[in-house]
Amino acid sequence: MSMDPDPDRTPDLEPGGGVRPGSTPPDTPQTSGLSAPEPRTSNNFPPTGVGAVALIVILAVVFLVVAIGIIVTII
């Protein structure tokens, strides 16, 4: 199945397939699909991501404990 426009119905097309000077040639897609199947991606969270989230949670808890400790000592 060709995606090219019908030459008999294309405006400004000269015999032989050329276009008149100043005319824009008809638009034709350059690809019709994927050249190879895409690899399946994994849905697993990487171990480094788990470690980063755990580190952020630990730092947030330490920050809150220190902040509460400072507030308690001021009062």
mmCIF file of the N, C-alpha and C atoms, coordinates in Angstrom:
data_MODEL
# 
_entry.id   MODEL 
# 
loop_
_atom_site.group_PDB 
_atom_site.id 
_atom_site.type_symbol 
_atom_site.label_atom_id 
_atom_site.label_alt_id 
_atom_site.label_comp_id 
_atom_site.label_asym_id 
_atom_site.label_entity_id 
_atom_site.label_seq_id 
_atom_site.pdbx_PDB_ins_code 
_atom_site.Cartn_x 
_atom_site.Cartn_y 
_atom_site.Cartn_z 
_atom_site.occupancy 
_atom_site.B_iso_or_equiv 
_atom_site.pdbx_formal_charge 
_atom_site.auth_seq_id 
_atom_site.auth_comp_id 
_atom_site.auth_asym_id 
_atom_site.auth_atom_id 
_atom_site.pdbx_PDB_model_num 
ATOM 1   N N  . MET A 1 1  ? 0.845  -1.162 0.000   1.00 0.00 ? 1  MET A N  1 
ATOM 2   C CA . MET A 1 1  ? 0.000  0.000  0.000   1.00 0.00 ? 1  MET A CA 1 
ATOM 3   C C  . MET A 1 1  ? 0.898  1.236  0.000   1.00 0.00 ? 1  MET A C  1 
ATOM 4   N N  . SER A 1 2  ? 0.739  2.072  -0.970  1.00 0.00 ? 2  SER A N  1 
ATOM 5   C CA . SER A 1 2  ? 1.565  3.267  -1.092  1.00 0.00 ? 2  SER A CA 1 
ATOM 6   C C  . SER A 1 2  ? 0.853  4.455  -0.474  1.00 0.00 ? 2  SER A C  1 
ATOM 7   N N  . MET A 1 3  ? 1.629  5.294  0.205   1.00 0.00 ? 3  MET A N  1 
ATOM 8   C CA . MET A 1 3  ? 1.077  6.486  0.828   1.00 0.00 ? 3  MET A CA 1 
ATOM 9   C C  . MET A 1 3  ? 1.201  7.705  -0.083  1.00 0.00 ? 3  MET A C  1 
ATOM 10  N N  . ASP A 1 4  ? 1.792  7.515  -1.275  1.00 0.00 ? 4  ASP A N  1 
ATOM 11  C CA . ASP A 1 4  ? 1.966  8.636  -2.193  1.00 0.00 ? 4  ASP A CA 1 
ATOM 12  C C  . ASP A 1 4  ? 0.622  9.095  -2.739  1.00 0.00 ? 4  ASP A C  1 
ATOM 13  N N  . PRO A 1 5  ? 0.474  10.413 -2.971  1.00 0.00 ? 5  PRO A N  1 
ATOM 14  C CA . PRO A 1 5  ? -0.773 10.908 -3.544  1.00 0.00 ? 5  PRO A CA 1 
ATOM 15  C C  . PRO A 1 5  ? -0.935 10.445 -4.988  1.00 0.00 ? 5  PRO A C  1 
ATOM 16  N N  . ASP A 1 6  ? -2.158 10.391 -5.445  1.00 0.00 ? 6  ASP A N  1 
ATOM 17  C CA . ASP A 1 6  ? -2.474 9.995  -6.810  1.00 0.00 ? 6  ASP A CA 1 
ATOM 18  C C  . ASP A 1 6  ? -1.966 11.080 -7.761  1.00 0.00 ? 6  ASP A C  1 
ATOM 19  N N  . PRO A 1 7  ? -1.057 10.744 -8.705  1.00 0.00 ? 7  PRO A N  1 
ATOM 20  C CA . PRO A 1 7  ? -0.511 11.757 -9.607  1.00 0.00 ? 7  PRO A CA 1 
ATOM 21  C C  . PRO A 1 7  ? -1.576 12.456 -10.452 1.00 0.00 ? 7  PRO A C  1 
ATOM 22  N N  . ASP A 1 8  ? -2.663 11.728 -10.791 1.00 0.00 ? 8  ASP A N  1 
ATOM 23  C CA . ASP A 1 8  ? -3.712 12.340 -11.607 1.00 0.00 ? 8  ASP A CA 1 
ATOM 24  C C  . ASP A 1 8  ? -4.497 13.383 -10.830 1.00 0.00 ? 8  ASP A C  1 
ATOM 25  N N  . ARG A 1 9  ? -4.465 13.335 -9.511  1.00 0.00 ? 9  ARG A N  1 
ATOM 26  C CA . ARG A 1 9  ? -5.241 14.261 -8.691  1.00 0.00 ? 9  ARG A CA 1 
ATOM 27  C C  . ARG A 1 9  ? -4.366 15.257 -7.926  1.00 0.00 ? 9  ARG A C  1 
ATOM 28  N N  . THR A 1 10 ? -3.051 15.275 -8.215  1.00 0.00 ? 10 THR A N  1 
ATOM 29  C CA . THR A 1 10 ? -2.133 16.158 -7.503  1.00 0.00 ? 10 THR A CA 1 
ATOM 30  C C  . THR A 1 10 ? -1.987 17.467 -8.280  1.00 0.00 ? 10 THR A C  1 
ATOM 31  N N  . PRO A 1 11 ? -2.291 18.609 -7.663  1.00 0.00 ? 11 PRO A N  1 
ATOM 32  C CA . PRO A 1 11 ? -2.153 19.886 -8.375  1.00 0.00 ? 11 PRO A CA 1 
ATOM 33  C C  . PRO A 1 11 ? -0.679 20.247 -8.593  1.00 0.00 ? 11 PRO A C  1 
ATOM 34  N N  . ASP A 1 12 ? -0.405 20.974 -9.654  1.00 0.00 ? 12 ASP A N  1 
ATOM 35  C CA . ASP A 1 12 ? 0.930  21.475 -10.011 1.00 0.00 ? 12 ASP A CA 1 
ATOM 36  C C  . ASP A 1 12 ? 1.934  20.385 -10.356 1.00 0.00 ? 12 ASP A C  1 
ATOM 37  N N  . LEU A 1 13 ? 1.485  19.181 -10.628 1.00 0.00 ? 13 LEU A N  1 
ATOM 38  C CA . LEU A 1 13 ? 2.398  18.104 -10.995 1.00 0.00 ? 13 LEU A CA 1 
ATOM 39  C C  . LEU A 1 13 ? 2.520  18.075 -12.507 1.00 0.00 ? 13 LEU A C  1 
ATOM 40  N N  . GLU A 1 14 ? 3.752  18.154 -13.004 1.00 0.00 ? 14 GLU A N  1 
ATOM 41  C CA . GLU A 1 14 ? 4.004  18.137 -14.433 1.00 0.00 ? 14 GLU A CA 1 
ATOM 42  C C  . GLU A 1 14 ? 4.152  16.702 -14.921 1.00 0.00 ? 14 GLU A C  1 
ATOM 43  N N  . PRO A 1 15 ? 4.009  16.485 -16.209 1.00 0.00 ? 15 PRO A N  1 
ATOM 44  C CA . PRO A 1 15 ? 4.243  15.135 -16.742 1.00 0.00 ? 15 PRO A CA 1 
ATOM 45  C C  . PRO A 1 15 ? 5.662  14.680 -16.390 1.00 0.00 ? 15 PRO A C  1 
ATOM 46  N N  . GLY A 1 16 ? 5.801  13.467 -15.967 1.00 0.00 ? 16 GLY A N  1 
ATOM 47  C CA . GLY A 1 16 ? 7.090  12.936 -15.573 1.00 0.00 ? 16 GLY A CA 1 
ATOM 48  C C  . GLY A 1 16 ? 7.308  12.993 -14.067 1.00 0.00 ? 16 GLY A C  1 
ATOM 49  N N  . GLY A 1 17 ? 6.395  13.631 -13.349 1.00 0.00 ? 17 GLY A N  1 
ATOM 50  C CA . GLY A 1 17 ? 6.461  13.618 -11.902 1.00 0.00 ? 17 GLY A CA 1 
ATOM 51  C C  . GLY A 1 17 ? 7.078  14.837 -11.259 1.00 0.00 ? 17 GLY A C  1 
ATOM 52  N N  . GLY A 1 18 ? 7.564  15.815 -12.030 1.00 0.00 ? 18 GLY A N  1 
ATOM 53  C CA . GLY A 1 18 ? 8.150  17.004 -11.448 1.00 0.00 ? 18 GLY A CA 1 
ATOM 54  C C  . GLY A 1 18 ? 7.082  18.008 -11.047 1.00 0.00 ? 18 GLY A C  1 
ATOM 55  N N  . VAL A 1 19 ? 7.493  19.030 -10.339 1.00 0.00 ? 19 VAL A N  1 
ATOM 56  C CA . VAL A 1 19 ? 6.580  20.105 -9.962  1.00 0.00 ? 19 VAL A CA 1 
ATOM 57  C C  . VAL A 1 19 ? 7.056  21.400 -10.603 1.00 0.00 ? 19 VAL A C  1 
ATOM 58  N N  . ARG A 1 20 ? 6.137  22.317 -10.800 1.00 0.00 ? 20 ARG A N  1 
ATOM 59  C CA . ARG A 1 20 ? 6.492  23.607 -11.372 1.00 0.00 ? 20 ARG A CA 1 
ATOM 60  C C  . ARG A 1 20 ? 7.389  24.373 -10.411 1.00 0.00 ? 20 ARG A C  1 
ATOM 61  N N  . PRO A 1 21 ? 8.276  25.222 -10.964 1.00 0.00 ? 21 PRO A N  1 
ATOM 62  C CA . PRO A 1 21 ? 9.117  26.029 -10.080 1.00 0.00 ? 21 PRO A CA 1 
ATOM 63  C C  . PRO A 1 21 ? 8.257  26.879 -9.148  1.00 0.00 ? 21 PRO A C  1 
ATOM 64  N N  . GLY A 1 22 ? 8.595  26.895 -7.873  1.00 0.00 ? 22 GLY A N  1 
ATOM 65  C CA . GLY A 1 22 ? 7.842  27.657 -6.883  1.00 0.00 ? 22 GLY A CA 1 
ATOM 66  C C  . GLY A 1 22 ? 6.734  26.871 -6.222  1.00 0.00 ? 22 GLY A C  1 
ATOM 67  N N  . SER A 1 23 ? 6.416  25.699 -6.731  1.00 0.00 ? 23 SER A N  1 
ATOM 68  C CA . SER A 1 23 ? 5.366  24.873 -6.128  1.00 0.00 ? 23 SER A CA 1 
ATOM 69  C C  . SER A 1 23 ? 5.986  23.954 -5.077  1.00 0.00 ? 23 SER A C  1 
ATOM 70  N N  . THR A 1 24 ? 5.207  23.621 -4.098  1.00 0.00 ? 24 THR A N  1 
ATOM 71  C CA . THR A 1 24 ? 5.656  22.707 -3.060  1.00 0.00 ? 24 THR A CA 1 
ATOM 72  C C  . THR A 1 24 ? 5.288  21.291 -3.483  1.00 0.00 ? 24 THR A C  1 
ATOM 73  N N  . PRO A 1 25 ? 6.234  20.359 -3.435  1.00 0.00 ? 25 PRO A N  1 
ATOM 74  C CA . PRO A 1 25 ? 5.885  18.979 -3.793  1.00 0.00 ? 25 PRO A CA 1 
ATOM 75  C C  . PRO A 1 25 ? 4.926  18.379 -2.767  1.00 0.00 ? 25 PRO A C  1 
ATOM 76  N N  . PRO A 1 26 ? 4.157  17.376 -3.168  1.00 0.00 ? 26 PRO A N  1 
ATOM 77  C CA . PRO A 1 26 ? 3.215  16.751 -2.230  1.00 0.00 ? 26 PRO A CA 1 
ATOM 78  C C  . PRO A 1 26 ? 3.945  16.110 -1.064  1.00 0.00 ? 26 PRO A C  1 
ATOM 79  N N  . ASP A 1 27 ? 3.305  16.148 0.091   1.00 0.00 ? 27 ASP A N  1 
ATOM 80  C CA . ASP A 1 27 ? 3.888  15.604 1.304   1.00 0.00 ? 27 ASP A CA 1 
ATOM 81  C C  . ASP A 1 27 ? 3.755  14.093 1.300   1.00 0.00 ? 27 ASP A C  1 
ATOM 82  N N  . THR A 1 28 ? 4.875  13.391 1.519   1.00 0.00 ? 28 THR A N  1 
ATOM 83  C CA . THR A 1 28 ? 4.881  11.940 1.584   1.00 0.00 ? 28 THR A CA 1 
ATOM 84  C C  . THR A 1 28 ? 5.594  11.526 2.863   1.00 0.00 ? 28 THR A C  1 
ATOM 85  N N  . PRO A 1 29 ? 4.990  10.636 3.664   1.00 0.00 ? 29 PRO A N  1 
ATOM 86  C CA . PRO A 1 29 ? 5.675  10.198 4.877   1.00 0.00 ? 29 PRO A CA 1 
ATOM 87  C C  . PRO A 1 29 ? 6.956  9.453  4.530   1.00 0.00 ? 29 PRO A C  1 
ATOM 88  N N  . GLN A 1 30 ? 7.970  9.616  5.369   1.00 0.00 ? 30 GLN A N  1 
ATOM 89  C CA . GLN A 1 30 ? 9.256  8.981  5.126   1.00 0.00 ? 30 GLN A CA 1 
ATOM 90  C C  . GLN A 1 30 ? 9.340  7.578  5.715   1.00 0.00 ? 30 GLN A C  1 
ATOM 91  N N  . THR A 1 31 ? 8.512  7.278  6.686   1.00 0.00 ? 31 THR A N  1 
ATOM 92  C CA . THR A 1 31 ? 8.494  5.942  7.272   1.00 0.00 ? 31 THR A CA 1 
ATOM 93  C C  . THR A 1 31 ? 7.050  5.484  7.403   1.00 0.00 ? 31 THR A C  1 
ATOM 94  N N  . SER A 1 32 ? 6.872  4.196  7.367   1.00 0.00 ? 32 SER A N  1 
ATOM 95  C CA . SER A 1 32 ? 5.520  3.663  7.504   1.00 0.00 ? 32 SER A CA 1 
ATOM 96  C C  . SER A 1 32 ? 5.320  2.908  8.807   1.00 0.00 ? 32 SER A C  1 
ATOM 97  N N  . GLY A 1 33 ? 6.356  2.777  9.588   1.00 0.00 ? 33 GLY A N  1 
ATOM 98  C CA . GLY A 1 33 ? 6.225  2.057  10.854  1.00 0.00 ? 33 GLY A CA 1 
ATOM 99  C C  . GLY A 1 33 ? 7.583  1.827  11.474  1.00 0.00 ? 33 GLY A C  1 
ATOM 100 N N  . LEU A 1 34 ? 7.613  1.060  12.531  1.00 0.00 ? 34 LEU A N  1 
ATOM 101 C CA . LEU A 1 34 ? 8.862  0.756  13.215  1.00 0.00 ? 34 LEU A CA 1 
ATOM 102 C C  . LEU A 1 34 ? 9.669  -0.236 12.399  1.00 0.00 ? 34 LEU A C  1 
ATOM 103 N N  . SER A 1 35 ? 10.984 -0.081 12.420  1.00 0.00 ? 35 SER A N  1 
ATOM 104 C CA . SER A 1 35 ? 11.831 -0.994 11.663  1.00 0.00 ? 35 SER A CA 1 
ATOM 105 C C  . SER A 1 35 ? 12.043 -2.309 12.413  1.00 0.00 ? 35 SER A C  1 
ATOM 106 N N  . ALA A 1 36 ? 11.948 -2.259 13.723  1.00 0.00 ? 36 ALA A N  1 
ATOM 107 C CA . ALA A 1 36 ? 12.121 -3.460 14.536  1.00 0.00 ? 36 ALA A CA 1 
ATOM 108 C C  . ALA A 1 36 ? 11.233 -3.330 15.762  1.00 0.00 ? 36 ALA A C  1 
ATOM 109 N N  . PRO A 1 37 ? 10.809 -4.434 16.327  1.00 0.00 ? 37 PRO A N  1 
ATOM 110 C CA . PRO A 1 37 ? 9.979  -4.346 17.529  1.00 0.00 ? 37 PRO A CA 1 
ATOM 111 C C  . PRO A 1 37 ? 10.738 -3.670 18.666  1.00 0.00 ? 37 PRO A C  1 
ATOM 112 N N  . GLU A 1 38 ? 10.051 -2.855 19.415  1.00 0.00 ? 38 GLU A N  1 
ATOM 113 C CA . GLU A 1 38 ? 10.645 -2.185 20.557  1.00 0.00 ? 38 GLU A CA 1 
ATOM 114 C C  . GLU A 1 38 ? 10.834 -3.183 21.697  1.00 0.00 ? 38 GLU A C  1 
ATOM 115 N N  . PRO A 1 39 ? 11.974 -3.105 22.421  1.00 0.00 ? 39 PRO A N  1 
ATOM 116 C CA . PRO A 1 39 ? 12.160 -4.023 23.546  1.00 0.00 ? 39 PRO A CA 1 
ATOM 117 C C  . PRO A 1 39 ? 11.177 -3.706 24.672  1.00 0.00 ? 39 PRO A C  1 
ATOM 118 N N  . ARG A 1 40 ? 10.776 -4.728 25.366  1.00 0.00 ? 40 ARG A N  1 
ATOM 119 C CA . ARG A 1 40 ? 9.840  -4.558 26.472  1.00 0.00 ? 40 ARG A CA 1 
ATOM 120 C C  . ARG A 1 40 ? 10.582 -3.941 27.655  1.00 0.00 ? 40 ARG A C  1 
ATOM 121 N N  . THR A 1 41 ? 10.011 -2.895 28.212  1.00 0.00 ? 41 THR A N  1 
ATOM 122 C CA . THR A 1 41 ? 10.639 -2.252 29.358  1.00 0.00 ? 41 THR A CA 1 
ATOM 123 C C  . THR A 1 41 ? 10.197 -2.945 30.639  1.00 0.00 ? 41 THR A C  1 
ATOM 124 N N  . SER A 1 42 ? 11.066 -2.886 31.645  1.00 0.00 ? 42 SER A N  1 
ATOM 125 C CA . SER A 1 42 ? 10.709 -3.526 32.914  1.00 0.00 ? 42 SER A CA 1 
ATOM 126 C C  . SER A 1 42 ? 9.939  -2.532 33.769  1.00 0.00 ? 42 SER A C  1 
ATOM 127 N N  . ASN A 1 43 ? 9.086  -3.057 34.606  1.00 0.00 ? 43 ASN A N  1 
ATOM 128 C CA . ASN A 1 43 ? 8.285  -2.225 35.494  1.00 0.00 ? 43 ASN A CA 1 
ATOM 129 C C  . ASN A 1 43 ? 8.829  -2.237 36.920  1.00 0.00 ? 43 ASN A C  1 
ATOM 130 N N  . ASN A 1 44 ? 10.048 -2.729 37.082  1.00 0.00 ? 44 ASN A N  1 
ATOM 131 C CA . ASN A 1 44 ? 10.646 -2.813 38.423  1.00 0.00 ? 44 ASN A CA 1 
ATOM 132 C C  . ASN A 1 44 ? 11.348 -1.509 38.778  1.00 0.00 ? 44 ASN A C  1 
ATOM 133 N N  . PHE A 1 45 ? 11.273 -1.139 40.049  1.00 0.00 ? 45 PHE A N  1 
ATOM 134 C CA . PHE A 1 45 ? 11.980 0.036  40.549  1.00 0.00 ? 45 PHE A CA 1 
ATOM 135 C C  . PHE A 1 45 ? 13.411 -0.403 40.828  1.00 0.00 ? 45 PHE A C  1 
ATOM 136 N N  . PRO A 1 46 ? 14.425 0.301  40.323  1.00 0.00 ? 46 PRO A N  1 
ATOM 137 C CA . PRO A 1 46 ? 15.815 -0.159 40.496  1.00 0.00 ? 46 PRO A CA 1 
ATOM 138 C C  . PRO A 1 46 ? 16.263 -0.057 41.953  1.00 0.00 ? 46 PRO A C  1 
ATOM 139 N N  . PRO A 1 47 ? 17.199 -0.901 42.345  1.00 0.00 ? 47 PRO A N  1 
ATOM 140 C CA . PRO A 1 47 ? 17.694 -0.875 43.734  1.00 0.00 ? 47 PRO A CA 1 
ATOM 141 C C  . PRO A 1 47 ? 18.284 0.488  44.115  1.00 0.00 ? 47 PRO A C  1 
ATOM 142 N N  . THR A 1 48 ? 18.930 1.164  43.185  1.00 0.00 ? 48 THR A N  1 
ATOM 143 C CA . THR A 1 48 ? 19.477 2.483  43.505  1.00 0.00 ? 48 THR A CA 1 
ATOM 144 C C  . THR A 1 48 ? 18.358 3.479  43.795  1.00 0.00 ? 48 THR A C  1 
ATOM 145 N N  . GLY A 1 49 ? 17.229 3.326  43.150  1.00 0.00 ? 49 GLY A N  1 
ATOM 146 C CA . GLY A 1 49 ? 16.079 4.193  43.425  1.00 0.00 ? 49 GLY A CA 1 
ATOM 147 C C  . GLY A 1 49 ? 15.518 3.941  44.807  1.00 0.00 ? 49 GLY A C  1 
ATOM 148 N N  . VAL A 1 50 ? 15.446 2.672  45.187  1.00 0.00 ? 50 VAL A N  1 
ATOM 149 C CA . VAL A 1 50 ? 14.970 2.318  46.533  1.00 0.00 ? 50 VAL A CA 1 
ATOM 150 C C  . VAL A 1 50 ? 15.920 2.895  47.577  1.00 0.00 ? 50 VAL A C  1 
ATOM 151 N N  . GLY A 1 51 ? 17.226 2.785  47.334  1.00 0.00 ? 51 GLY A N  1 
ATOM 152 C CA . GLY A 1 51 ? 18.214 3.328  48.263  1.00 0.00 ? 51 GLY A CA 1 
ATOM 153 C C  . GLY A 1 51 ? 18.116 4.845  48.371  1.00 0.00 ? 51 GLY A C  1 
ATOM 154 N N  . ALA A 1 52 ? 17.890 5.520  47.237  1.00 0.00 ? 52 ALA A N  1 
ATOM 155 C CA . ALA A 1 52 ? 17.774 6.984  47.257  1.00 0.00 ? 52 ALA A CA 1 
ATOM 156 C C  . ALA A 1 52 ? 16.546 7.425  48.043  1.00 0.00 ? 52 ALA A C  1 
ATOM 157 N N  . VAL A 1 53 ? 15.418 6.744  47.846  1.00 0.00 ? 53 VAL A N  1 
ATOM 158 C CA . VAL A 1 53 ? 14.195 7.082  48.588  1.00 0.00 ? 53 VAL A CA 1 
ATOM 159 C C  . VAL A 1 53 ? 14.401 6.829  50.077  1.00 0.00 ? 53 VAL A C  1 
ATOM 160 N N  . ALA A 1 54 ? 15.035 5.717  50.420  1.00 0.00 ? 54 ALA A N  1 
ATOM 161 C CA . ALA A 1 54 ? 15.293 5.405  51.836  1.00 0.00 ? 54 ALA A CA 1 
ATOM 162 C C  . ALA A 1 54 ? 16.209 6.462  52.459  1.00 0.00 ? 54 ALA A C  1 
ATOM 163 N N  . LEU A 1 55 ? 17.231 6.894  51.734  1.00 0.00 ? 55 LEU A N  1 
ATOM 164 C CA . LEU A 1 55 ? 18.141 7.915  52.240  1.00 0.00 ? 55 LEU A CA 1 
ATOM 165 C C  . LEU A 1 55 ? 17.409 9.244  52.463  1.00 0.00 ? 55 LEU A C  1 
ATOM 166 N N  . ILE A 1 56 ? 16.560 9.620  51.543  1.00 0.00 ? 56 ILE A N  1 
ATOM 167 C CA . ILE A 1 56 ? 15.790 10.860 51.694  1.00 0.00 ? 56 ILE A CA 1 
ATOM 168 C C  . ILE A 1 56 ? 14.861 10.782 52.899  1.00 0.00 ? 56 ILE A C  1 
ATOM 169 N N  . VAL A 1 57 ? 14.209 9.646  53.102  1.00 0.00 ? 57 VAL A N  1 
ATOM 170 C CA . VAL A 1 57 ? 13.315 9.478  54.253  1.00 0.00 ? 57 VAL A CA 1 
ATOM 171 C C  . VAL A 1 57 ? 14.110 9.566  55.554  1.00 0.00 ? 57 VAL A C  1 
ATOM 172 N N  . ILE A 1 58 ? 15.275 8.915  55.590  1.00 0.00 ? 58 ILE A N  1 
ATOM 173 C CA . ILE A 1 58 ? 16.112 8.956  56.800  1.00 0.00 ? 58 ILE A CA 1 
ATOM 174 C C  . ILE A 1 58 ? 16.566 10.389 57.083  1.00 0.00 ? 58 ILE A C  1 
ATOM 175 N N  . LEU A 1 59 ? 17.001 11.109 56.049  1.00 0.00 ? 59 LEU A N  1 
ATOM 176 C CA . LEU A 1 59 ? 17.437 12.494 56.243  1.00 0.00 ? 59 LEU A CA 1 
ATOM 177 C C  . LEU A 1 59 ? 16.282 13.375 56.715  1.00 0.00 ? 59 LEU A C  1 
ATOM 178 N N  . ALA A 1 60 ? 15.093 13.150 56.184  1.00 0.00 ? 60 ALA A N  1 
ATOM 179 C CA . ALA A 1 60 ? 13.927 13.939 56.603  1.00 0.00 ? 60 ALA A CA 1 
ATOM 180 C C  . ALA A 1 60 ? 13.604 13.665 58.075  1.00 0.00 ? 60 ALA A C  1 
ATOM 181 N N  . VAL A 1 61 ? 13.668 12.411 58.499  1.00 0.00 ? 61 VAL A N  1 
ATOM 182 C CA . VAL A 1 61 ? 13.386 12.067 59.897  1.00 0.00 ? 61 VAL A CA 1 
ATOM 183 C C  . VAL A 1 61 ? 14.440 12.695 60.806  1.00 0.00 ? 61 VAL A C  1 
ATOM 184 N N  . VAL A 1 62 ? 15.712 12.613 60.437  1.00 0.00 ? 62 VAL A N  1 
ATOM 185 C CA . VAL A 1 62 ? 16.779 13.223 61.241  1.00 0.00 ? 62 VAL A CA 1 
ATOM 186 C C  . VAL A 1 62 ? 16.559 14.733 61.324  1.00 0.00 ? 62 VAL A C  1 
ATOM 187 N N  . PHE A 1 63 ? 16.226 15.371 60.221  1.00 0.00 ? 63 PHE A N  1 
ATOM 188 C CA . PHE A 1 63 ? 15.962 16.806 60.216  1.00 0.00 ? 63 PHE A CA 1 
ATOM 189 C C  . PHE A 1 63 ? 14.822 17.153 61.172  1.00 0.00 ? 63 PHE A C  1 
ATOM 190 N N  . LEU A 1 64 ? 13.731 16.399 61.119  1.00 0.00 ? 64 LEU A N  1 
ATOM 191 C CA . LEU A 1 64 ? 12.600 16.668 62.006  1.00 0.00 ? 64 LEU A CA 1 
ATOM 192 C C  . LEU A 1 64 ? 12.978 16.468 63.471  1.00 0.00 ? 64 LEU A C  1 
ATOM 193 N N  . VAL A 1 65 ? 13.731 15.418 63.780  1.00 0.00 ? 65 VAL A N  1 
ATOM 194 C CA . VAL A 1 65 ? 14.138 15.162 65.160  1.00 0.00 ? 65 VAL A CA 1 
ATOM 195 C C  . VAL A 1 65 ? 15.015 16.302 65.666  1.00 0.00 ? 65 VAL A C  1 
ATOM 196 N N  . VAL A 1 66 ? 15.976 16.749 64.854  1.00 0.00 ? 66 VAL A N  1 
ATOM 197 C CA . VAL A 1 66 ? 16.849 17.852 65.261  1.00 0.00 ? 66 VAL A CA 1 
ATOM 198 C C  . VAL A 1 66 ? 16.038 19.139 65.403  1.00 0.00 ? 66 VAL A C  1 
ATOM 199 N N  . ALA A 1 67 ? 15.142 19.428 64.460  1.00 0.00 ? 67 ALA A N  1 
ATOM 200 C CA . ALA A 1 67 ? 14.325 20.641 64.534  1.00 0.00 ? 67 ALA A CA 1 
ATOM 201 C C  . ALA A 1 67 ? 13.455 20.638 65.780  1.00 0.00 ? 67 ALA A C  1 
ATOM 202 N N  . ILE A 1 68 ? 12.838 19.510 66.082  1.00 0.00 ? 68 ILE A N  1 
ATOM 203 C CA . ILE A 1 68 ? 11.993 19.421 67.282  1.00 0.00 ? 68 ILE A CA 1 
ATOM 204 C C  . ILE A 1 68 ? 12.865 19.555 68.538  1.00 0.00 ? 68 ILE A C  1 
ATOM 205 N N  . GLY A 1 69 ? 14.058 18.954 68.523  1.00 0.00 ? 69 GLY A N  1 
ATOM 206 C CA . GLY A 1 69 ? 14.966 19.065 69.660  1.00 0.00 ? 69 GLY A CA 1 
ATOM 207 C C  . GLY A 1 69 ? 15.383 20.522 69.902  1.00 0.00 ? 69 GLY A C  1 
ATOM 208 N N  . ILE A 1 70 ? 15.660 21.271 68.847  1.00 0.00 ? 70 ILE A N  1 
ATOM 209 C CA . ILE A 1 70 ? 16.031 22.680 68.991  1.00 0.00 ? 70 ILE A CA 1 
ATOM 210 C C  . ILE A 1 70 ? 14.862 23.493 69.523  1.00 0.00 ? 70 ILE A C  1 
ATOM 211 N N  . ILE A 1 71 ? 13.668 23.235 69.020  1.00 0.00 ? 71 ILE A N  1 
ATOM 212 C CA . ILE A 1 71 ? 12.485 23.967 69.467  1.00 0.00 ? 71 ILE A CA 1 
ATOM 213 C C  . ILE A 1 71 ? 12.214 23.682 70.950  1.00 0.00 ? 71 ILE A C  1 
ATOM 214 N N  . VAL A 1 72 ? 12.362 22.438 71.372  1.00 0.00 ? 72 VAL A N  1 
ATOM 215 C CA . VAL A 1 72 ? 12.106 22.057 72.773  1.00 0.00 ? 72 VAL A CA 1 
ATOM 216 C C  . VAL A 1 72 ? 13.124 22.726 73.693  1.00 0.00 ? 72 VAL A C  1 
ATOM 217 N N  . THR A 1 73 ? 14.394 22.815 73.272  1.00 0.00 ? 73 THR A N  1 
ATOM 218 C CA . THR A 1 73 ? 15.414 23.436 74.127  1.00 0.00 ? 73 THR A CA 1 
ATOM 219 C C  . THR A 1 73 ? 15.209 24.946 74.243  1.00 0.00 ? 73 THR A C  1 
ATOM 220 N N  . ILE A 1 74 ? 14.623 25.569 73.247  1.00 0.00 ? 74 ILE A N  1 
ATOM 221 C CA . ILE A 1 74 ? 14.368 27.024 73.278  1.00 0.00 ? 74 ILE A CA 1 
ATOM 222 C C  . ILE A 1 74 ? 13.234 27.333 74.221  1.00 0.00 ? 74 ILE A C  1 
ATOM 223 N N  . ILE A 1 75 ? 12.236 26.494 74.265  1.00 0.00 ? 75 ILE A N  1 
ATOM 224 C CA . ILE A 1 75 ? 11.028 26.762 75.067  1.00 0.00 ? 75 ILE A CA 1 
ATOM 225 C C  . ILE A 1 75 ? 11.269 26.543 76.510  1.00 0.00 ? 75 ILE A C  1 
# 
